[in-house]
Amino acid sequence: MEENRSNWNSRFGYIMAAAGFSIGLGNVWRFPYLVGTNGGGAFVLIYLAICIVIGIPLFYMEVTLGRKAMASPIVGMRKLTKKGSPWVSFGWLGVLSAFFILTYYINIMGWIMAYIVKMLTGAMKGFTAEQFTANFNDLMANPTQLVMWTLICTVIIGVIAAKNLNSGLEKACKFMMPALFIMLIIVVIRSVTLPGASEGIKWYLNVDFSKVTPQTFLTALGQCFFSVGIASGGAFVYGSYLKKDSNIPEDGLMVVGFDTLAALIAGFATFPAVFALGLKPDSGSNLLFVTMSNVFMNMPFGQIFGFMFFLLMFFAALSSALGYLEPISSSFSDMLKLSRAKGTICALTSIFVVGLFTIFGLNIMSGVKIIGKNLFDFADYLSGNIMMPLGAIALILYVLIVWKFDNFREEVNAGAKGLKVPAFFKPIAYLLPIALIIIFVTGLGIF
């Protein structure tokens, strides 16, 4: 199977694709509203610390494991251990995490596409604050519209993903990632130059640890995993397309660095503008739809900047959706012996069908609750706060107990020329599963 496995055309192509997988709605949608609801700068500091201490090492481990296996996550873990081994659970957790993320992720892409059209047509001109909220709520309450927009996004993803690795995913990300950063910087410049924007910058950078709870750490950990893409199979399968002489330490640092930078910049695009118009930064998950629509429609040339903002959100979402889809579609292909195109169709069809429940959970099935959450929120909670942390714990335990740290270090540094994983990192690595378990159980309120 691995003899015919595709490889990235270039180092730049891999970095852009991996960065594209990491840089998505986790950066421009999820990160700003989590900052807004978790006290600002304190959450940012905790998030950065987790990315450095936990995110980068786990990203290295997952990518290196994928390069060694040269297969999709489930089949790859079976190759490295054996079919039926408990360690194969890491592969299953990754694929299932990606699956449940996509069931609602493509739904959100549909919201973004709807708002791109609204910005282009000027449909929200002259709205009051209450009308912006009502406009969003009307969209959420309309299952027909949501299904239509979600289906369009599903088809777009499928058309790109069904092509071979280099002409589809890699080529698309080479264009989308530079375009995303250019548009994001333009929006930031407009945001920070608005009258009163300095108050938003101060709030964003203000550190208030009085609002920090154990749940804050679990939320930051889940955000790191959601954003960087750890334990969701994407890093594993992207690593499986790497050649043996690829420079994982340097490339991985750039990928996580780009991802973190995009999240931080997104905060500067959001909060200065929010404060400039006297709006609230803690409005939750509808921050970028209700609040930012209000912002753009009330600034000079706002329709143009609003269109750019939602377009960059769509690019970010699309690149990540392609990354989340890859472990699922490649698992279909590897396990059922299907072509790439057929594996993509099977994966997207099943995701779309299950995803209908996350759409209906916002309207006609809103009364259905699981642990107090509607079906949409539960899919997010299950994947980001349960399955991905469990997958990360399984990953680090496999590396330390089965593969052994010294063997991992030798493999990850193969091809490295400058930056390498140092030997002194070994004792730190053994603290990682303890830290992960503590954050996980305290954040869930188990103890």
C-alpha positions in Angstrom: 0.0 0.0 0.0 2.7 2.5 1.0 4.7 1.9 -2.2 2.0 3.8 -4.1 1.4 6.4 -1.5 1.5 10.0 -2.6 4.1 12.5 -1.4 4.0 16.2 -1.1 5.5 18.0 -4.2 7.5 20.4 -2.1 8.4 21.5 1.4 6.5 24.7 0.9 3.4 22.8 -0.3 3.5 20.6 2.9 3.9 23.6 5.2 1.1 25.5 3.5 -1.2 22.4 3.6 -0.4 21.6 7.3 -0.7 25.3 8.2 -4.0 25.3 6.3 -5.2 22.3 8.3 -4.3 24.1 11.5 -5.5 27.6 10.6 -9.2 27.5 10.4 -12.4 28.4 12.3 -10.4 27.5 15.4 -8.5 30.7 14.8 -10.9 33.2 13.3 -14.2 32.0 14.9 -13.5 29.9 18.0 -10.4 31.6 19.4 -11.9 35.2 19.6 -15.1 34.2 21.2 -13.3 31.9 23.7 -11.0 34.9 24.6 -14.1 37.0 24.9 -15.9 34.6 27.3 -12.8 33.7 29.3 -11.5 37.1 30.4 -9.2 38.2 27.7 -5.4 38.2 28.1 -5.3 35.5 30.8 -6.8 33.0 28.5 -4.4 34.1 25.7 -1.4 33.4 28.0 -2.7 30.0 29.1 -3.4 29.1 25.5 0.1 30.1 24.4 1.7 28.2 27.2 -0.2 25.0 26.4 0.7 25.4 22.7 4.4 25.6 23.5 4.6 23.0 26.3 2.0 20.5 25.0 1.0 21.4 21.5 4.3 21.4 19.7 5.7 18.2 21.2 2.4 16.3 20.5 2.3 17.7 16.9 5.9 16.4 16.4 4.9 13.0 17.8 1.8 12.6 15.6 3.5 13.7 12.4 6.5 11.5 13.0 4.2 8.5 13.8 2.4 9.2 10.5 5.7 9.3 8.5 6.8 6.1 10.1 3.5 4.3 9.4 3.0 5.7 5.8 -0.8 4.9 6.1 -4.0 6.4 7.4 -4.4 6.5 11.2 -6.3 3.3 11.9 -4.4 1.2 9.3 -1.2 2.9 10.3 -1.5 2.0 14.0 -2.4 -1.6 13.0 0.8 -1.7 11.0 2.9 -0.3 13.9 1.2 -2.7 16.5 -1.3 -5.3 15.3 -5.0 -5.5 14.5 -6.9 -5.5 17.8 -4.2 -3.8 19.8 -5.5 -1.3 22.3 -3.1 1.3 20.8 -5.1 1.3 17.6 -7.6 3.2 19.7 -5.5 6.3 19.0 -6.2 5.9 15.3 -9.9 5.4 15.9 -10.1 8.4 18.3 -8.4 10.6 15.7 -10.7 9.6 12.8 -13.8 9.8 14.9 -12.8 13.2 16.3 -12.3 14.5 12.8 -15.7 13.0 11.8 -17.7 14.7 14.5 -15.8 18.0 14.0 -16.8 18.0 10.4 -20.5 17.2 11.1 -20.8 20.7 12.5 -17.8 22.4 10.9 -19.2 22.2 7.4 -22.5 23.6 8.9 -20.6 26.7 10.1 -19.0 27.0 6.6 -22.5 27.3 5.3 -23.2 30.2 7.7 -20.1 31.9 6.4 -21.1 31.4 2.8 -24.5 32.9 3.6 -22.9 35.9 5.1 -20.5 36.3 2.2 -23.7 36.7 0.0 -25.3 39.0 2.5 -22.2 41.3 2.4 -22.0 41.2 -1.4 -25.7 42.1 -1.8 -25.8 44.7 1.1 -28.7 42.8 2.6 -27.9 44.0 6.1 -27.5 47.7 5.3 -29.3 50.0 7.8 -29.9 47.2 10.4 -30.2 48.0 14.0 -28.4 45.9 16.6 -31.5 43.9 17.3 -32.0 43.3 13.5 -28.4 41.8 13.3 -29.3 39.4 16.0 -32.7 38.6 14.5 -31.0 38.0 11.1 -28.6 35.4 12.5 -31.4 33.8 14.6 -33.6 33.6 11.5 -30.8 31.8 9.6 -30.3 29.3 12.5 -34.1 28.7 12.6 -34.3 27.8 8.9 -33.3 24.2 8.4 -33.9 24.4 4.6 -31.4 27.2 4.2 -28.8 25.6 6.5 -29.0 22.3 4.6 -28.7 24.1 1.3 -25.6 26.1 2.3 -24.1 23.1 4.0 -24.6 20.9 0.9 -22.9 23.5 -1.3 -19.9 23.6 1.0 -19.8 19.8 1.1 -19.7 19.7 -2.7 -16.9 22.3 -2.9 -14.8 20.3 -0.4 -15.4 17.1 -2.3 -14.4 18.5 -5.7 -11.0 19.6 -4.2 -10.4 16.5 -2.0 -11.3 14.0 -4.7 -8.4 15.1 -6.9 -5.0 13.7 -6.2 -3.0 15.0 -3.3 -0.8 17.5 -5.3 -3.4 18.9 -7.7 -6.1 19.1 -5.1 -5.3 19.7 -1.5 -1.7 20.9 -1.9 -2.4 23.3 -4.8 -5.5 24.8 -3.0 -3.6 25.5 0.2 -0.6 27.1 -1.6 -3.1 29.8 -2.8 -5.4 30.0 0.2 -2.9 30.4 3.0 -1.0 33.5 1.6 -4.3 35.0 0.6 -5.8 34.5 4.0 -2.9 36.2 5.8 -3.0 39.2 3.4 -6.7 39.7 3.9 -6.4 39.2 7.7 -3.7 41.9 7.9 -5.9 44.3 5.8 -8.8 43.8 8.2 -6.6 44.3 11.2 -5.3 47.6 9.9 -8.9 48.8 9.3 -9.9 47.5 12.8 -7.2 49.1 14.9 -7.5 52.5 13.1 -11.2 52.9 14.1 -11.9 55.6 16.7 -12.0 54.0 20.1 -10.2 50.9 19.0 -7.5 51.3 21.6 -9.9 50.2 24.3 -10.3 46.9 22.5 -6.6 46.4 22.3 -6.2 47.1 26.0 -8.9 44.7 26.9 -7.4 42.0 24.6 -4.0 42.4 26.2 -5.3 42.8 29.8 -4.5 39.8 32.0 -7.1 39.0 34.7 -6.3 35.7 36.4 -9.3 36.1 38.7 -11.5 34.7 35.9 -9.4 31.6 35.5 -10.9 28.2 36.6 -9.9 24.6 35.9 -12.4 24.7 33.0 -10.3 27.6 31.5 -7.3 25.2 31.2 -9.4 22.5 29.6 -11.0 25.0 27.2 -7.5 26.3 26.3 -6.3 22.7 25.8 -9.3 21.8 23.7 -8.7 25.0 21.7 -5.1 24.1 21.1 -6.0 20.6 19.9 -8.9 22.0 17.8 -6.8 24.7 16.2 -3.4 22.9 15.7 -5.3 19.7 14.8 -3.7 17.4 17.4 -5.2 13.9 17.8 -7.7 14.4 15.0 -5.8 12.2 12.5 -4.9 15.1 10.2 -1.3 15.5 11.4 -0.9 11.7 11.3 -2.1 11.4 7.7 -0.2 14.5 6.5 2.9 13.0 8.1 2.3 9.8 6.1 2.8 11.8 2.9 6.2 13.0 4.0 9.4 11.6 2.6 11.9 10.1 5.1 14.3 13.0 4.8 11.7 15.7 5.6 12.6 18.2 8.4 9.9 17.6 10.9 11.2 19.8 13.8 11.6 23.0 11.7 8.5 22.4 9.6 6.4 21.5 12.6 7.5 24.6 14.5 6.6 26.8 11.5 3.2 25.2 11.2 2.3 25.7 14.9 3.8 29.1 14.8 1.7 30.1 11.8 -1.4 28.7 13.5 -0.8 30.6 16.7 0.0 33.8 14.9 -3.2 33.6 12.9 -5.2 33.2 16.1 -3.5 36.2 17.8 -4.0 38.4 14.6 -7.7 37.4 14.5 -8.1 38.8 18.0 -6.6 42.2 16.7 -9.0 42.0 13.8 -12.0 41.5 16.1 -11.8 43.2 19.5 -10.6 46.7 18.5 -13.6 47.0 16.1 -16.0 45.5 18.7 -15.0 48.1 21.3 -14.9 50.9 18.7 -18.6 50.5 18.2 -19.3 50.0 21.9 -20.3 46.3 21.5 -19.7 43.4 23.9 -16.7 41.1 23.5 -18.3 38.2 25.4 -21.3 37.6 23.1 -20.2 34.0 22.6 -20.2 31.8 19.4 -22.2 34.3 17.4 -19.5 37.0 17.9 -18.2 36.8 14.3 -21.7 36.7 12.8 -23.8 39.1 14.8 -21.2 41.4 16.3 -18.8 41.6 13.4 -21.6 42.1 10.8 -22.7 45.1 13.0 -19.2 46.3 13.0 -18.6 46.2 9.3 -22.0 47.6 8.3 -21.3 50.6 10.5 -17.8 51.6 9.3 -16.7 53.4 6.1 -16.3 50.9 3.2 -17.6 48.3 5.7 -19.3 46.2 3.0 -16.0 45.7 1.3 -14.1 44.8 4.5 -17.0 42.6 5.6 -16.9 40.7 2.4 -13.1 40.3 2.8 -13.5 39.2 6.4 -16.0 36.5 5.7 -14.1 35.3 2.6 -10.9 34.9 4.6 -13.0 33.0 7.2 -14.2 30.7 4.4 -10.7 30.1 3.1 -9.6 29.3 6.6 -12.5 26.9 7.1 -12.1 25.2 3.7 -8.4 24.5 4.3 -9.1 23.0 7.7 -12.1 21.0 6.4 -9.8 19.4 3.8 -7.4 18.5 6.6 -10.0 17.0 8.8 -11.5 15.1 5.9 -8.2 13.6 4.9 -7.9 11.0 7.7 -11.5 10.0 7.2 -11.4 9.6 3.5 -8.0 7.9 3.5 -9.3 5.5 6.1 -12.2 4.6 3.9 -9.8 4.2 1.0 -7.2 2.1 3.0 -9.7 -0.1 4.9 -12.2 -0.7 2.0 -9.6 -0.7 -0.8 -11.3 2.3 -2.6 -9.8 4.9 -4.9 -9.2 8.4 -3.4 -12.3 9.8 -5.2 -14.6 7.0 -3.9 -13.2 7.2 -0.4 -13.9 11.0 -0.4 -17.5 10.4 -1.6 -18.1 7.8 1.1 -16.6 10.0 3.8 -18.5 13.2 2.9 -21.8 11.4 2.4 -21.7 9.9 5.9 -20.5 13.2 7.4 -23.3 15.2 5.6 -26.0 12.7 6.7 -24.9 12.7 10.4 -24.3 16.4 10.2 -28.0 16.9 9.5 -28.6 16.3 13.2 -26.3 19.2 14.1 -28.3 21.4 11.8 -31.6 20.2 13.1 -30.3 20.6 16.7 -30.4 24.3 16.1 -34.0 24.4 15.1 -36.5 21.6 14.7 -34.7 19.3 17.2 -33.5 22.0 19.6 -35.4 20.3 22.4 -33.1 17.3 22.2 -30.3 17.6 24.8 -27.3 15.5 25.7 -25.7 16.4 29.0 -27.6 19.7 28.7 -26.3 20.5 25.3 -28.1 20.7 21.9 -26.8 18.3 19.2 -24.6 21.0 17.6 -22.9 22.0 20.8 -22.6 18.3 21.9 -20.7 17.4 18.7 -18.2 20.3 19.5 -17.9 19.2 23.1 -17.5 15.5 22.4 -14.8 16.0 19.8 -12.9 18.9 21.3 -13.1 18.3 25.0 -13.4 14.5 25.2 -12.1 12.6 22.2 -9.2 14.8 21.2 -7.7 15.0 24.8 -8.2 11.2 25.1 -6.5 10.7 21.8 -3.6 12.9 22.8 -3.2 10.9 26.0 -3.2 7.7 24.0 -0.6 9.2 21.6 1.9 10.3 24.3 1.5 7.0 26.2 2.2 5.0 23.0 5.3 7.0 22.3 6.7 6.7 25.8 5.6 3.1 26.6 5.7 1.2 23.3 7.8 3.2 20.9 10.1 4.6 23.6 11.3 8.3 23.6 14.8 7.6 22.3 13.4 5.8 19.2 10.9 8.6 18.7 13.7 11.2 19.0 15.9 9.3 16.4 13.0 9.1 14.0 11.8 12.8 14.4 15.4 14.1 13.9 15.9 12.0 10.7 16.2 14.7 8.1 16.6 17.5 10.6 19.5 19.8 9.8 19.3 22.7 12.3 16.6 22.5 15.0 16.3 19.0 16.6 14.4 17.5 19.5 17.0 17.5 22.3 17.8 14.6 24.6 17.1 16.8 27.7 13.4 16.9 26.6 13.0 13.3 27.7 12.1 13.9 31.4 9.7 16.7 30.2 8.0 14.3 27.9 7.2 12.0 30.8 5.4 14.8 32.5 3.1 15.5 29.5 0.6 12.6 30.1 0.4 13.6 33.8 -0.4 17.3 32.8 -2.9 16.1 30.2 -4.7 13.9 32.6 -4.9 16.5 35.3 -6.2 19.2 32.9 -8.7 16.7 31.5 -10.2 15.4 34.8 -10.2 18.7 36.6 -11.7 20.5 33.6 -14.5 18.0 33.4 -15.1 18.3 37.2 -14.4 14.6 37.8 -12.6 15.6 41.0 
